[in-house]
Amino acid sequence: MRTTNDPASLPLRIQTVAAGASGGSSYSYRGATVQCPPGDHVCNFNMDGHPLSGGGTFGVAGTITPLIAYWLEHEALPPYRQPR
């Protein structure tokens, strides 16, 4: 069974464009599109059905992929992203 705590068990994100709509890299990851501005430090993502899709920035692409993976595996946000 895959777990989001084991990065080696997850598919890699694939860079689709070096300079996408936001001016930086664009990635495809498990059905989501991750868009980054130049420098790739403050990225956002779009994914049908994900409650955080298009809702702000989340840091580098590597901080977004666990949010996507957790959603696909549990249909919920990870505990650290749930409202208190």
N, C-alpha and C positions, 0 to 999 in steps of 0.2 A: 504494500500500500504506500502510495506517495504521501509525503507530508510536506507542508510548506516550510518546515524547519530544516529540510535537507535540500539545499540548492542544487546539488548534483543530480537529484532525481527529477528536476523540473526541466521542461524544454527551454532552450535558449531563446532569447529575444533576437529577432533578426532585423538588422538595420535595413530599411527599405529605401531611404533617401538620406544623403549627407546633409542637404540643406532643404528641409521641408517647409511647410507653410508658416511655421513659427520662426524660420531662419536658422534653426539648428537641425540636429538629427531627428529622423522619424523612424520609429520601430514598430514592428508587428509582433505581438505576443499573445498567443492563445485566443485569437479573435479580437483583441483590442489593438488600437492604434495609440502609440505613445508619441507625443509631439514635444520637442524641446526647443528652446530659443538658442541663439548662439552661445556656446560654452557648455550647453547640455546640463546645466545645474538646477534649473527650476522647471520641471516638466509637468505636463498634464496628460490625461488620457481620455479616450472615448471608447465605450464598450456598451452595446445594447444591453439594457437590463441592470447594469451595475449602478448602485445608488450614488456612487461618488463620481461617476462619469461626467466629464465636462465641468466639474464643480470646484475648480481651483487648481493649485499647484501642489506638488508633493515631493519636491526635491529631484534628485537624479533618477534616471530610468530604473535603476536597481531598487529603489524604494517603492516603486509602483508595482513591479511584477509580483511581489508577495500579496499585495491587495487583490490583484486579479486572480492569482492562483487560489487564494483562500475563498474568494467568492465562488469560483467554479467548483471547488471541492465541497463547500459547506452551504452555499447560498445564503451567506451571512457575512457581515463585516467581522474582521478579527477583533478580539476583545479590546485591544488597545485603541480601536477606532470607533467603538460604540459609545453613544451618549452616556454620560454618568447620571 
